Amino acid sequence: MSSGQDAQAARNARWLTWATVGSVPLLWYLSYRRKRNATDVLITDFDSFLVKRGDIPTGSQPERKTQKERCGGPIEQFFKDVDQRDPADFSTFLKSSGCAASHAATQSTQDDKAQADEKPDPNTARVLVLFGTEYGFSKEIAERMCAKLKETKKYWPVLVDMAEHPEGYDLSKEQAVFVACSTQGDGVPPNEAREFCDWLFAGKAGSLPSLSYSVCALGDRSYTHFCRCGQLIDAALEATGAKRIVARKDVNKEDWHAVNEWMDAVISGLA
């Protein structure tokens, strides 16, 4: 045999050796998978890497609980179920579970129902508490005013949002009205209360000689028209013939000390 043939034979022998050695891991892996297949399901899809084997079969969708089932029950159940999202669907991780929104909506509905079902005490006097707000501060003042009036056991406060009455409100049936309203921009009313204020400023409330009132005007002293909207409301009510039982309070920003002074003076003025 020539030297060239000897070299070729040697190369073939080395190739065969490496092929044999290289095939050992492959054969072991195939044998291992064959054994697993006897007792398990072959997992080949991507979602198998995102779920816990044994809990959800490959390619299937996890059982989804209703929002009520996820959110109801004790706190332990809430934390147990809060992550019952489809791990193979990335979009579910971009959305809230809905529990917080559901609880908030449920609480709001319950509060509305409780307020609707609550009956006025015939031994108390009705008092209208009116507010116009942009960011919620006037509403907070009005709600606190209602709470203080209820504490006296003498008055039955009725909370009214100007935004819900763009057509105006019949004040002729009221004995007392207390107003908290903010001022926006160049002395204009809050956006959602603007139509109500236009109605009032136009004198459409009519003659109200039997009405008692007071105004808490909110604003910011850094603006030229500080508390202008509240001042206009005060003047408009005065023009109806209504009686101002407590002088208007002009409040700079969130000055709760000034607000509390106004509320205490109003309650004292009612007595």
Order of alpha helices (4+ residues) and beta strands (2+ residues): alpha-alpha-alpha-alpha-beta-alpha-beta-beta-alpha-beta-alpha-beta-beta-alpha
